[in-house]
Amino acid sequence: MSEKLLVPDIGDFENVEVIEILVKPGDQIKENDPIVTIESDKSSVEIPSTVAGKVVSIEVKVGDKVSKGDLLLNLTS
């Protein structure tokens, strides 16, 4: 089954920059594994996976700006 991982509610921020991608296609990840690091004006935050599965594709790259609900990556479970 295919799953989409979206940017969760990260508080009062929009258009925060992706500064690091912590997984690659083919990786097997578990729930709560960090998948990307984003940086706002005040802090850096690792976004964890909400589901377990195998990374099929990564839909963001370093330097992209993301907001709540944006697609980060696709998984198969």
C-alpha positions as CSV (number, residue, x, y, z in Angstrom):
1,M,0.0,0.0,0.0
2,S,1.2,3.5,-0.9
3,E,1.5,6.2,1.8
4,K,2.2,9.9,1.4
5,L,4.2,11.7,4.2
6,L,3.1,15.3,4.5
7,V,4.6,18.2,6.6
8,P,2.8,18.1,9.9
9,D,1.5,21.1,11.8
10,I,4.8,22.8,12.8
11,G,3.3,25.7,14.7
12,D,3.1,29.2,13.4
13,F,5.5,28.8,10.5
14,E,5.0,28.8,6.8
15,N,7.6,28.4,4.0
16,V,10.3,27.0,6.2
17,E,13.5,25.8,4.5
18,V,14.5,22.1,4.2
19,I,18.1,22.0,5.3
20,E,18.8,18.3,5.4
21,I,17.2,15.1,4.0
22,L,17.8,12.2,6.3
23,V,16.5,9.3,4.1
24,K,17.0,8.1,0.5
25,P,14.8,6.0,-1.9
26,G,15.0,2.4,-0.9
27,D,15.5,3.1,2.9
28,Q,13.2,1.2,5.3
29,I,12.0,3.5,8.0
30,K,10.1,3.1,11.2
31,E,7.4,5.3,12.7
32,N,9.1,8.3,14.4
33,D,12.3,8.0,12.4
34,P,13.5,11.5,11.4
35,I,13.1,12.1,7.7
36,V,14.0,15.8,7.0
37,T,15.3,18.7,9.0
38,I,13.7,22.1,8.5
39,E,14.9,25.5,9.7
40,S,12.9,28.5,10.7
41,D,14.1,31.8,11.9
42,K,14.4,30.5,15.4
43,S,15.3,26.8,15.3
44,S,16.0,23.6,13.4
45,V,13.5,20.8,13.7
46,E,13.6,17.2,12.6
47,I,10.3,16.0,11.1
48,P,9.6,12.4,12.0
49,S,7.8,9.8,10.0
50,T,4.2,9.1,11.0
51,V,4.2,5.6,9.5
52,A,6.7,2.8,8.8
53,G,7.6,1.7,5.3
54,K,10.0,1.8,2.4
55,V,10.9,5.1,0.8
56,V,9.8,5.1,-2.8
57,S,10.4,8.8,-3.7
58,I,11.5,12.0,-2.1
59,E,9.4,15.0,-3.2
60,V,11.5,17.8,-1.7
61,K,15.2,18.8,-2.0
62,V,17.5,20.8,0.2
63,G,16.6,24.5,-0.1
64,D,12.9,23.9,-0.8
65,K,10.4,25.9,1.3
66,V,7.6,23.8,2.9
67,S,4.5,24.5,4.9
68,K,1.9,22.3,6.7
69,G,0.4,19.8,4.3
70,D,3.1,19.8,1.7
71,L,4.2,16.4,0.3
72,L,7.6,15.2,1.6
73,L,7.9,11.7,0.4
74,N,6.1,8.6,-0.8
75,L,6.3,5.2,1.0
76,T,5.1,1.7,0.5
77,S,4.1,-0.3,3.5
